[in-house]
């Protein structure tokens, strides 16, 4: 179990990788972000993207899943007060393999028994190119000494 005290500024946490399929891009977009370049192969091929791309919200959801599996489900996580500066830097396409990392920039006490951890989350594609980033923050329980 990871606690607030286990996290230090400068620490980098690799959160794993995930291969994106066209089927899931279409499924997510049809339900949550039905823009033509996410759901219609013909319209997507005629768009500035030249083919189907994942919704940015789908990309963010993949990042969240990787972070939950690598960190939150084995920590004293207590939620998040939010994130800042969400950026989608390049399109995510079917077949891309995304790899995630969270680099801690700040740790400070928040409330009794709770610490706040801030950092930069990044997803890169199989070519090592940044596809998404944001500044995140999470609340973590402290050890009960």
N, C-alpha and C positions, 0 to 999 in steps of 0.2 A: 504494500500500500504506500503510495506517495502522498506526502503531506507538504504543506506550505514550506516547511523548513528544508525540504529536499530540493527545492528549486532555487537556482542562483542566476543572477544576471550574467549573460555571456554564454550560458548553457544552450546547446543546440540539440533539439530532439528530432530525430528522423522518425516520421510517422508511417512509413511504408509507401506502397505503390498500388495503383489500380488501373486496369485496362478498361477503357470506355468502349462500349459497343454502340452500333447504330441503332439497334433495337431499343436500348434504354434511353438514348438521346431522344428518339421519337416518342417513346412512352411518357417520359418526363415532360417534354415540351407540349405534347397534346393535352396533358392534364393541367400544367401550370404556366406555360409560356408559349402559346400557340402562334408564334410569329412564323411567316412562311419559310424563312431560312433555317428554322429549327424542325419543321414538320413536313415540308413539301420538297422532295428531291429536285423536281423540275424548277420550281421557283428559286430554290437554294442555288442551283447551278447557274442561274441567271443573275444572282445577287453579287454584291462586291466580294462575298466569301467564296464563290465558285463551287459551293457544295454544302451539304448539311453540316451544321456546327451545333455544339451543345449550348443550351441556355447557360448564361453566367450563373444563374441560381442553381442549376444542376451541378456545375463545377464547384460552387461553394458547398453544396451538400456532400459531394464526394470528399472534399477537404474535411468537413466536419466528421464524416464517418471514419476517415483515417485517424483523426485526432481522438475521437471517442475510443476506438479500438486500441490505440497505442498508449493513451495517457488517461483519459477521463474514467474509463471503466476500471482502472487499477489505482485510482487516487481518491482523495477525500474531496472531490469536486463538489462545489456548492452552487454551480451555475455561473452566469456571466452577466455583468451589467451592460454589455454591448461591445461593439467593435467600431473602428474608424477606418477611413481611407481604403475602402474596398475598391480594388482595381482589377479589371479584366484586361490583361495586357495583349493576349493573342487568342485566336479561336482554338477551341478544343474540338477535334475531329474524330470520327469513328476510327477505332484502332489505336488512338493515342494511349500511351501509358503515362499516367500522372504520378509523380513522386512528391511527397510533402515533407516539409520541415517547419518546426516552430522554434524560433530563436528568442530566448527570454531577454528582455531589455530592462525590466524593473520588477522588484519584489518589495512589497511594503505591507506593514500591518494595516488592516482595514477596520475591523471591529474585534472585540474580544473573541478569541477562538477562530478568527478568520483572517487570512492574508490575501492580498491582491497580487496577481502575477500578470504582467503585461509583456507582450512580445509581438514579433512579426511572424505571420504565417505566410508561407509561400508554397505554391504548387508549380512544378516544372514538368515539361513534357519529356519524352524519350530523347530528345535532342539537347536537353539541359536548358531549354528556353523557358523563361518565366511566362506562365499563362494567367496566374492570379496571385494577388497578395492582399493582405489586410493587417491592420494593427488590432490585435485581440487582447482581451483581458478576461481573466477568470478568477473566481473566488475559490480558495482552498482552505479546508480545515487545518488547524494546527494540531500538533501532537498533544495528547492529554498527558502531561507529565505528573 
